[in-house]
Amino acid sequence: MPTAQNYSSLFNSELDYLRNLEESQFNNDSFYIRDILLYSWLLYERDGLVRKSELAKYVSPSGEGTIDALMRCFFQIRQVVCVEGATYRFSTEALEAIPQAFNTPPYKLLEPVPYWGDDITGKRLIQYFCGMDRPETPLVQLANNAFRNMLQNFQCEQRGNLLRFTRGKSSFYVYIYVTDGAFRLADADRVGADLLALGALSTNAPVLVCTANTDNNEANDRLRDFPLIYGAWSIELVSLFHYMHGLVGEFDQQRVSQNFLRIFPQDQRSFFSAHHAAQRVREGL
């Protein structure tokens, strides 16, 4: 029987592989294994078991068959999980190893997210965005505070769940969207309609839509139908703040703030990658 260390090596290898993907290689299917691990851990911690229907809700409501196939061909043969009738039964060692893997850089999900406050860990922030938990302070206000803590000399205006950050002639938007499970195609339509109504699509300023992981590639592609929208899954948002905190410590907050808008790639809009975003900021420092 594999040990917790064996499982940690397996999980870390998969997470390292994903971190090193080029942005052009990103698609929803690439992250199934990561998301299965992440939400299985969160569901087991919440419910004491992982129901197939609940895992599908948070990973991909339209891809329950895909999840089941991955459980059988990837996880079961490695003795991570036993596929049963209505549940997935993880080994004790695997359940111990999953949070260990997700507490490594750049995720650090068991640690406070820089600039968000000492009581908001990465795990908790992910739970907020997918509707597993609800913060006492509205999430959009927490995001407002976090971005203002991270960036110097940016002014912020708030309209509903939309934040506009402006520094001189430069500006960008942050839009906070909470789901009940995965982000679906209908959610993308609602986000686009709200951004249009709020005037965010008529200013030529990029919009970082912060939400849960997408249901499938179609949901992500629908976001890209709107101009200058970058869809950032909550786990990528957590990673972005860790990366920026590292750059602030290495350089200084003023220089990082001046180069922050480099997080938005000009030549393509695929899935938002915190790793590549941080690389672009670093190139400007």
Disulfide bonds with the S-S distance in Angstrom:
none
